[in-house]
Amino acid sequence: MELCKILKMLIVNGYEASKNGSDKFIVIIFIQD
């Protein structure tokens, strides 16, 4: 998986997680990869 794609997903999911008040989205990404 490309580093740029990983970083983009982390940024997008981190933003969504911050809106929802949760850090679990970022953890899920690493587990799925």
PDB file with one MODEL, atoms N, CA, C and O in Angstrom:
MODEL        1
ATOM      1  N   MET A   1       0.843  -1.194   0.000  1.00  0.00           N
ATOM      2  CA  MET A   1       0.000   0.000   0.000  1.00  0.00           C
ATOM      3  C   MET A   1       0.880   1.246   0.000  1.00  0.00           C
ATOM      4  O   MET A   1       1.880   1.315   0.715  1.00  0.00           O
ATOM      5  N   GLU A   2       0.495   2.225  -0.808  1.00  0.00           N
ATOM      6  CA  GLU A   2       1.311   3.424  -0.917  1.00  0.00           C
ATOM      7  C   GLU A   2       1.240   4.279   0.342  1.00  0.00           C
ATOM      8  O   GLU A   2       0.189   4.395   0.972  1.00  0.00           O
ATOM      9  N   LEU A   3       2.367   4.871   0.694  1.00  0.00           N
ATOM     10  CA  LEU A   3       2.443   5.700   1.896  1.00  0.00           C
ATOM     11  C   LEU A   3       1.473   6.881   1.819  1.00  0.00           C
ATOM     12  O   LEU A   3       0.825   7.224   2.808  1.00  0.00           O
ATOM     13  N   CYS A   4       1.378   7.500   0.639  1.00  0.00           N
ATOM     14  CA  CYS A   4       0.472   8.646   0.476  1.00  0.00           C
ATOM     15  C   CYS A   4      -0.969   8.243   0.756  1.00  0.00           C
ATOM     16  O   CYS A   4      -1.725   8.988   1.379  1.00  0.00           O
ATOM     17  N   LYS A   5      -1.342   7.048   0.286  1.00  0.00           N
ATOM     18  CA  LYS A   5      -2.713   6.564   0.488  1.00  0.00           C
ATOM     19  C   LYS A   5      -2.970   6.310   1.968  1.00  0.00           C
ATOM     20  O   LYS A   5      -4.042   6.632   2.481  1.00  0.00           O
ATOM     21  N   ILE A   6      -1.986   5.732   2.653  1.00  0.00           N
ATOM     22  CA  ILE A   6      -2.115   5.472   4.088  1.00  0.00           C
ATOM     23  C   ILE A   6      -2.268   6.782   4.851  1.00  0.00           C
ATOM     24  O   ILE A   6      -3.142   6.911   5.708  1.00  0.00           O
ATOM     25  N   LEU A   7      -1.415   7.751   4.537  1.00  0.00           N
ATOM     26  CA  LEU A   7      -1.475   9.044   5.223  1.00  0.00           C
ATOM     27  C   LEU A   7      -2.806   9.733   4.977  1.00  0.00           C
ATOM     28  O   LEU A   7      -3.380  10.329   5.889  1.00  0.00           O
ATOM     29  N   LYS A   8      -3.299   9.654   3.746  1.00  0.00           N
ATOM     30  CA  LYS A   8      -4.583  10.279   3.429  1.00  0.00           C
ATOM     31  C   LYS A   8      -5.698   9.633   4.237  1.00  0.00           C
ATOM     32  O   LYS A   8      -6.566  10.326   4.767  1.00  0.00           O
ATOM     33  N   MET A   9      -5.677   8.312   4.332  1.00  0.00           N
ATOM     34  CA  MET A   9      -6.712   7.618   5.099  1.00  0.00           C
ATOM     35  C   MET A   9      -6.632   7.983   6.575  1.00  0.00           C
ATOM     36  O   MET A   9      -7.658   8.158   7.232  1.00  0.00           O
ATOM     37  N   LEU A  10      -5.419   8.097   7.092  1.00  0.00           N
ATOM     38  CA  LEU A  10      -5.253   8.471   8.498  1.00  0.00           C
ATOM     39  C   LEU A  10      -5.791   9.874   8.753  1.00  0.00           C
ATOM     40  O   LEU A  10      -6.454  10.121   9.761  1.00  0.00           O
ATOM     41  N   ILE A  11      -5.505  10.779   7.841  1.00  0.00           N
ATOM     42  CA  ILE A  11      -5.975  12.159   8.009  1.00  0.00           C
ATOM     43  C   ILE A  11      -7.496  12.214   7.940  1.00  0.00           C
ATOM     44  O   ILE A  11      -8.138  12.835   8.787  1.00  0.00           O
ATOM     45  N   VAL A  12      -8.074  11.564   6.930  1.00  0.00           N
ATOM     46  CA  VAL A  12      -9.531  11.576   6.767  1.00  0.00           C
ATOM     47  C   VAL A  12     -10.215  10.913   7.944  1.00  0.00           C
ATOM     48  O   VAL A  12     -11.158  11.464   8.512  1.00  0.00           O
ATOM     49  N   ASN A  13      -9.741   9.724   8.316  1.00  0.00           N
ATOM     50  CA  ASN A  13     -10.369   9.000   9.418  1.00  0.00           C
ATOM     51  C   ASN A  13     -10.104   9.677  10.749  1.00  0.00           C
ATOM     52  O   ASN A  13     -10.948   9.638  11.644  1.00  0.00           O
ATOM     53  N   GLY A  14      -8.939  10.297  10.889  1.00  0.00           N
ATOM     54  CA  GLY A  14      -8.648  11.044  12.105  1.00  0.00           C
ATOM     55  C   GLY A  14      -9.586  12.229  12.261  1.00  0.00           C
ATOM     56  O   GLY A  14     -10.013  12.559  13.368  1.00  0.00           O
ATOM     57  N   TYR A  15      -9.902  12.870  11.133  1.00  0.00           N
ATOM     58  CA  TYR A  15     -10.843  13.994  11.157  1.00  0.00           C
ATOM     59  C   TYR A  15     -12.233  13.506  11.541  1.00  0.00           C
ATOM     60  O   TYR A  15     -12.898  14.120  12.375  1.00  0.00           O
ATOM     61  N   GLU A  16     -12.672  12.416  10.944  1.00  0.00           N
ATOM     62  CA  GLU A  16     -13.981  11.845  11.272  1.00  0.00           C
ATOM     63  C   GLU A  16     -14.023  11.423  12.739  1.00  0.00           C
ATOM     64  O   GLU A  16     -15.020  11.642  13.427  1.00  0.00           O
ATOM     65  N   ALA A  17     -12.944  10.822  13.207  1.00  0.00           N
ATOM     66  CA  ALA A  17     -12.888  10.358  14.593  1.00  0.00           C
ATOM     67  C   ALA A  17     -12.954  11.540  15.561  1.00  0.00           C
ATOM     68  O   ALA A  17     -13.607  11.461  16.602  1.00  0.00           O
ATOM     69  N   SER A  18     -12.281  12.624  15.217  1.00  0.00           N
ATOM     70  CA  SER A  18     -12.294  13.794  16.096  1.00  0.00           C
ATOM     71  C   SER A  18     -13.685  14.417  16.155  1.00  0.00           C
ATOM     72  O   SER A  18     -14.094  14.936  17.193  1.00  0.00           O
ATOM     73  N   LYS A  19     -14.409  14.364  15.041  1.00  0.00           N
ATOM     74  CA  LYS A  19     -15.779  14.880  15.035  1.00  0.00           C
ATOM     75  C   LYS A  19     -16.676  14.016  15.917  1.00  0.00           C
ATOM     76  O   LYS A  19     -17.585  14.513  16.582  1.00  0.00           O
ATOM     77  N   ASN A  20     -16.401  12.714  15.907  1.00  0.00           N
ATOM     78  CA  ASN A  20     -17.216  11.776  16.677  1.00  0.00           C
ATOM     79  C   ASN A  20     -16.692  11.571  18.097  1.00  0.00           C
ATOM     80  O   ASN A  20     -17.309  10.875  18.902  1.00  0.00           O
ATOM     81  N   GLY A  21     -15.553  12.182  18.391  1.00  0.00           N
ATOM     82  CA  GLY A  21     -14.973  12.056  19.720  1.00  0.00           C
ATOM     83  C   GLY A  21     -14.424  10.669  19.990  1.00  0.00           C
ATOM     84  O   GLY A  21     -14.500  10.172  21.113  1.00  0.00           O
ATOM     85  N   SER A  22     -13.866  10.039  18.954  1.00  0.00           N
ATOM     86  CA  SER A  22     -13.345   8.673  19.106  1.00  0.00           C
ATOM     87  C   SER A  22     -12.023   8.527  18.366  1.00  0.00           C
ATOM     88  O   SER A  22     -11.821   9.126  17.310  1.00  0.00           O
ATOM     89  N   ASP A  23     -11.117   7.717  18.937  1.00  0.00           N
ATOM     90  CA  ASP A  23      -9.824   7.455  18.288  1.00  0.00           C
ATOM     91  C   ASP A  23      -9.794   6.072  17.641  1.00  0.00           C
ATOM     92  O   ASP A  23      -8.755   5.649  17.133  1.00  0.00           O
ATOM     93  N   LYS A  24     -10.912   5.374  17.655  1.00  0.00           N
ATOM     94  CA  LYS A  24     -10.908   3.974  17.239  1.00  0.00           C
ATOM     95  C   LYS A  24     -10.763   3.790  15.735  1.00  0.00           C
ATOM     96  O   LYS A  24     -10.313   2.736  15.287  1.00  0.00           O
ATOM     97  N   PHE A  25     -11.135   4.800  14.945  1.00  0.00           N
ATOM     98  CA  PHE A  25     -11.064   4.670  13.491  1.00  0.00           C
ATOM     99  C   PHE A  25      -9.632   4.416  13.021  1.00  0.00           C
ATOM    100  O   PHE A  25      -9.393   3.574  12.155  1.00  0.00           O
ATOM    101  N   ILE A  26      -8.692   5.148  13.595  1.00  0.00           N
ATOM    102  CA  ILE A  26      -7.288   5.012  13.199  1.00  0.00           C
ATOM    103  C   ILE A  26      -6.773   3.614  13.528  1.00  0.00           C
ATOM    104  O   ILE A  26      -6.046   3.018  12.733  1.00  0.00           O
ATOM    105  N   VAL A  27      -7.138   3.099  14.671  1.00  0.00           N
ATOM    106  CA  VAL A  27      -6.711   1.759  15.079  1.00  0.00           C
ATOM    107  C   VAL A  27      -7.251   0.710  14.109  1.00  0.00           C
ATOM    108  O   VAL A  27      -6.536  -0.217  13.727  1.00  0.00           O
ATOM    109  N   ILE A  28      -8.507   0.861  13.716  1.00  0.00           N
ATOM    110  CA  ILE A  28      -9.142  -0.081  12.796  1.00  0.00           C
ATOM    111  C   ILE A  28      -8.400  -0.131  11.464  1.00  0.00           C
ATOM    112  O   ILE A  28      -8.245  -1.206  10.885  1.00  0.00           O
ATOM    113  N   ILE A  29      -7.945   1.010  10.976  1.00  0.00           N
ATOM    114  CA  ILE A  29      -7.215   1.047   9.699  1.00  0.00           C
ATOM    115  C   ILE A  29      -5.963   0.182   9.769  1.00  0.00           C
ATOM    116  O   ILE A  29      -5.701  -0.603   8.859  1.00  0.00           O
ATOM    117  N   PHE A  30      -5.190   0.320  10.840  1.00  0.00           N
ATOM    118  CA  PHE A  30      -3.958  -0.454  10.955  1.00  0.00           C
ATOM    119  C   PHE A  30      -4.250  -1.946  11.055  1.00  0.00           C
ATOM    120  O   PHE A  30      -3.510  -2.755  10.494  1.00  0.00           O
ATOM    121  N   ILE A  31      -5.307  -2.322  11.754  1.00  0.00           N
ATOM    122  CA  ILE A  31      -5.662  -3.732  11.879  1.00  0.00           C
ATOM    123  C   ILE A  31      -6.064  -4.307  10.525  1.00  0.00           C
ATOM    124  O   ILE A  31      -5.672  -5.424  10.188  1.00  0.00           O
ATOM    125  N   GLN A  32      -6.842  -3.557   9.745  1.00  0.00           N
ATOM    126  CA  GLN A  32      -7.299  -4.031   8.442  1.00  0.00           C
ATOM    127  C   GLN A  32      -6.151  -4.170   7.454  1.00  0.00           C
ATOM    128  O   GLN A  32      -6.163  -5.063   6.608  1.00  0.00           O
ATOM    129  N   ASP A  33      -5.156  -3.290   7.558  1.00  0.00           N
ATOM    130  CA  ASP A  33      -4.005  -3.371   6.659  1.00  0.00           C
ATOM    131  C   ASP A  33      -3.139  -4.559   7.035  1.00  0.00           C
ATOM    132  O   ASP A  33      -2.115  -4.803   6.396  1.00  0.00           O
TER     133      ASP A  33
ENDMDL
END
